[in-house]
Amino acid sequence: MPGSYANLAVQQNLNKKGRMEYKIPLDQSAFYPHETVLVEGAGLSASTFVYPSGVKAVRLRHQNADVIMLPYQGQQIWSAVFSGRQLAMRSMFSEPQAERDVLRNLARFLLHCGVTGIGAPGPQDRHVLHGELPNAPYQHAWLVVGEDESGSYFGLSGSYEYIEAFNSHYRFTPLVKLYQGSTLLHTTVILENLNQTPLEYMYLAHVNFRPVDYGRLVYSARVNPANVRVRANLPPNLQARPGYKEFIQQLVQHPELHHELKPGMSYDPEVVFYINFIADDQGWASSMQVHPDGSADIVRHKPQQLSHGVRWICRTANQEALGFEPATAEVEGFSAEKAKGNVNVLAAGAVFRAEYQLGLLNSERAEEERVKISALTGITW
């Protein structure tokens, strides 16, 4: 067994590749204000600490990565620094807050959204903004340590069981793995319907990068108004700025105008796109923000699992975000999405599973990805 595991209760299991994986349950009482290394080995480490706000955190590290997650609050990825660069959005929050309301604790990098709804609720909806998952109080959390064909990895997982009488009963289990030397996070989410009746469900991976001036957006879709659609209406909690409606109308006809993040473009308070992605022969679709230095932020997902693509761009004086967000639906709220036929149904006892990757590519790997996307879409990006 690699690494140091003093005084930890370790469980041994076989991972899906048939190799040994070690599961290390976490105890909420064992988190302290001072950072404590729990596990280290194979060039990786996992440590725990508590923010002054009282929110508990786990840090996964290797020589090129520093990732902070919140094991008991939504299993959010709060911060992701790769090769010395913070990938997460520029946020109003300097640290996570012990809040259930998504607007009072918006994860800076990854926010799981759902299951009873995503997006802003409409007048017929009962769910809160982005559902109950974003700041869900997880009942269990654990570290995983293992090795597979991609190398040695440390990861964080946990489970959240949601019960509402006469309604939904499910278990949601995400897993985020960091491989030694890699600047990509490998993420899996599992939703289990614990009811004896079907479960209507929605899921959105709210991935928030930090936009950069003159960043270029490259992604595996055929760009036209039918496949890259702009949401025309703002949620009721937001107000349009002067010139916003005119900017939206330009994007409706010419969505390619948003492919370069030029200073002064009116992403205030936000612009949302719905994108029809196409997959490569391995089933993956990609979205990149290519930086002026040639490196790129990236999300890869499988449209067969997460069939809708959502892009969120926000550039204001207070916060900036570039959201690459694979999802099961668009983000108009449960009732509106059900009317569109976008709400999925999980049979009694059935399981939904999705996987995606997010992180950083160096300039060489970003160029390889750009060439692949160009061949797939027929567009010279």
Stockholm file with secondary structure:
# STOCKHOLM 1.0

chainA/1-381         MPGSYANLAVQQNLNKKGRMEYKIPLDQSAFYPHETVLVEGAGLSASTFVYPSGVKAVRLRHQNADVIMLPYQGQQIWSAVFSGRQLAMRSMFSEPQAERDVLRNLARFLLHCGVTGIGAPGPQDRHVLHGELPNAPYQHAWLVVGEDESGSYFGLSGSYEYIEAFNSHYRFTPLVKLYQGSTLLHTTVILENLNQTPLEYMYLAHVNFRPVDYGRLVYSARVNPANVRVRANLPPNLQARPGYKEFIQQLVQHPELHHELKPGMSYDPEVVFYINFIADDQGWASSMQVHPDGSADIVRHKPQQLSHGVRWICRTANQEALGFEPATAEVEGFSAEKAKGNVNVLAAGAVFRAEYQLGLLNSERAEEERVKISALTGITW
#=GR chainA/1-381 SS CCSBCTTCCCEEEECTTSSEEEEEECCGGGCCSSCEEEEEETTEEEEEEECTTSCEEEEEEETTEEEEEETTBTTEEEEEEETTEECBCBCSCSSCCSCSSGGGSCCSSEEEEEESCCBSCCTTCCSCTTBSSTTCBCSEEEEEEEEETTEEEEEEEEEEEEECTTSCEEEEEEEEEEETTCCEEEEEEEEEECSSSCEEEEEEEEEEECCCTTCEEEESSCCSTTTEEECCSCCTTCCCCTTHHHHHHHHHHCGGGGGBCCTTCCCSSCEEEEECCCCCTTSCEEEEEECTTSCEEEEEECTTTSCEEEEEEEECSSCEEEEEEEESSCSBCHHHHHHHTCCEEECTTCEEEEEEEEEEECHHHHHHHHHHHHHHHTCCC
#=GC SS_cons         CCSBCTTCCCEEEECTTSSEEEEEECCGGGCCSSCEEEEEETTEEEEEEECTTSCEEEEEEETTEEEEEETTBTTEEEEEEETTEECBCBCSCSSCCSCSSGGGSCCSSEEEEEESCCBSCCTTCCSCTTBSSTTCBCSEEEEEEEEETTEEEEEEEEEEEEECTTSCEEEEEEEEEEETTCCEEEEEEEEEECSSSCEEEEEEEEEEECCCTTCEEEESSCCSTTTEEECCSCCTTCCCCTTHHHHHHHHHHCGGGGGBCCTTCCCSSCEEEEECCCCCTTSCEEEEEECTTSCEEEEEECTTTSCEEEEEEEECSSCEEEEEEEESSCSBCHHHHHHHTCCEEECTTCEEEEEEEEEEECHHHHHHHHHHHHHHHTCCC
//
